[in-house]
Amino acid sequence: MLPSQEASKIYHDNYMRNSRAIGVLWAIFTICLAIINVVVFIQPYWIGDSVNTPHAGYFGLFHYCVGTGNSNRELTCQGTFAEFSSIPSGAFKAASFFVLLSMVLILSCIACFALFFFCNTATVYKTCAWMQLLCAVCLVLGCLIFPDGWDAEVVRDMCGEDTGKYTLGNCSVRWAYMLAFVGIMDALILSFLAFVLGNRQNDLLQEELTSDNKD
């Protein structure tokens, strides 16, 4: 074997080893993103009360609990995604739809992992990259639309009269809303990485074809 061919083989082996390791990490963080997405969708802790709110309570995309009575600790909970009409705001309904769509996309991306055994690796990476990018877009839309529903009467009752569209009044942002932004950044980074891995797989395949032709 010529020195140039030997060096090329060493480079190829190292690249494949590193590529597999990065691919495994990408898959693990994709699963983590799916978990984040599911948690963000089902947990009703997007906004909540503070020490200055008239009533205790918290709101998610479709489920919410608000304090009633003088004790203010007795919470009445309402809203389910199955009963779309029970969601108190059109903006909350739209945000719920987009976050659900992002969850479906990232779960579909994980299902596409099985295609690595049957299809071209570069194609699978790029397919997943587009899914993750669309997942990020849907999460962004959900996060941007959600505050448009803060002027709903039930939200104003809990957060005070100063509450309005994109104005939270005396309430505060809770952890599930912040986790959604973490999910957006995660989806964008994973999408970029998947595009890079897909393009490198194409380059590697082209180099192998070129090498075979020379032989």
Disulfide bonds with the S-S distance in Angstrom:
Cys65-Cys77 1.84
Cys159-Cys171 1.86
